[in-house]
Structures are given as structure tokens and as C-alpha cells.
């Protein structure tokens, strides 16, 4: 579930104040409470200590500037090697890499695809699968994630 822009701006300020960059964030609804997953990135490896620092800074600033954020369980981590792609710009940074994606609407009676990002033109991702090449509008992508391949340099 998408995070509201004003909430994302507040989160971004806290992450940057701790020397990291906001890679992405998402809300995950739960039975008793909702979880807010925040993915941070950095020029140096993201450590537990860095995630803890971002969390503490976020809680401290939220109590004054964005109290509704305190209603969420926060999870802060690196995006990992099999990172989810939150923006079309992140997709552009990963042209040539294998991805796993799910579309909002079916294409040829299928919603799940594995392939490689070939190009991006005007919000259209060209994905090469084993069977064919697909042109998928960014707005039709429900989720997309890098498929990490062991032994290959990124």
C-alpha cells in the first residue's frame, strides 16, 4: 500500500538527517496495527545501527511534527539484494537486470512475469521474457522486484 506524500516527505527528512537516503517505503495493513516498512540506502553498507538511528530520529521528530506516524509499527532496513523497485527511475537504474513482476491487470491471461528490463520509454517498461517481449505501462505494475543472481556482480 502506498505511503501518503506528506508522510513520505517527513520520513525522507529523518532518513537524510541520519546520513542515509530513502529508497522506498510501504504500509502493510495488519489485524491489530499497521506496519510501515522503510527501506534506506547509503554509500556505505546499511547497518543495524544505522537503521536504529533512523528509527529513533523518526520517532523523536514524529512526536512533534507527524504524530499519526506513531500509530504504526516501524520496520527499517536496507532494500536488500532482491530489492523491490518503487519508482520508474529505480527501474531505469536496473536496465538489463532480471526482474519478477506482477501486473494489476492481466496480459494474455497472465499477471506474473519473470524477465529482464530491456528499456523504458515514456512510462512503458519493455520486459523480455523467455517467451516474448512485453511493453508494460508503469501504472499497470502492482509490484516489481530484482531477481538476485548469485555469483554475478551488480
N, C-alpha and C positions, 0 to 999 in steps of 0.2 A: 504494500500500500504506500502511496506517495506521501512524502512529508510536506507540510504546508511551507510555502516560500518564506514567510516571516520566521518560522521556526528554524528552517534551514539556514537562514542568514545568521540567526543567533548562534546556532551550533558552529557555523563556519568561523565566526569571530572567536569563539572559545578555542577551537582547534588551532587556529592560526596564532593565538596568543601563547600557545604551548609549543610553537615552532614546527607544527605539522600542517598538512593540507587535508581538507575534507575530500575524500574520494567519493563518498556517497552515503546516503542514509535511507532507512526504510522503517515503516511502522509494521509491527507484526501483532495483529489482534490476538488476545488470549481470553480465557474464560474469566479469570479473576482480575487481571490487569493487562495492559498493553505493553509491549516491548518496543523500544526504539533502538534499532541497530545502527551504529555509527561506525563507518569504516574510515580509517585515517591512513595517510601515506606520508612518506618522508624521504629525503635524500639518503638518510641513514636508515638502517633496519628499524622497523617499528617494534618496540619492546613492551613488555608488560608494564614497566614503569612509566613509559610514555602514555600508554592507554589509561593508566591510573591517574596520571597528572591531568589529562584531558577531562576525565570523568569528574575529578574534584573541582577543577576550574568551572566546568559546565554546571555542576550542582550549586556552586557558590554564586555564580552570576545569575543563574536561573531563579534563585530565590528572590532576587530583586527585579530583574529585567523580564523574565519569562516564567512566572510561577506555574503555569499549566504543564510545563515540561517535567515538573516534579511528580506528576501523576503516572509517569512511565517508568518501567524498569529499563535501565540503560545497559546496553552491551556495546563495548568499544573494542575494536580490533583492527588488524590490518586487513586489507581485502583478500589476502592470500594469493596463492599461485593460480588457482582456478577461479579468478575473480569475476564477479558479476559486473556487467557493464551497465552503468546508469545513464550515460549520455551518448549521443551520436558521436561526440568528439572523442570519447573513450573508444568507441568502435573504430574510428578513423586511426587512432593510435595503434590499433591492433590488426590492421590490414595484413593479410597473409597468414594469420593465425587461425587454428581450428576453434570452432565455437559450437555450443549446443544452444538452441533457441526454441522458444515456444511462442507461437503467434496467437493473437486474440481471436482471429477468425481463421477457419481452415483454408488451406491452399491445396487443391486436388485431394480433398477429404483427409488432409493431414495437418496437424498443428505443431508437431515436434520434429525438429530437423537437426542434423549434425552436418557441418560443412566448414568451409573456410571463407572468411571475408575477403572478397576479391577487390571491391571498390565501393565507394559511397559517392553518390551524386544527387544533390537536391533532396535530401531526406530519404533516399532509396538505397538500401544496402543490397549489394549483389553478393549472393552466397552461392558458392559452388559445392554441391553435394556429390555423392558418388553417382547418383542417377542423372542429375540435371543442374542447370544454373538457374537460381531464383532471384527475382527482383522483389524485395520486400520493403514496404513503406515502414519507416521508423515508428509511426503511430500504430502499426499493427503488431509490433513486437511487445509481448507481455513480459518476457524476460530473456536475457541473453547472457551467457557465461563463457569464459575462455576454458577450453579443454587443455589442461596442463599435460604436456608430454614429457615424461622423464627422460633425462639424458640429453635434452635439447636446450640450447641457450635461448633466452628470450630477447 
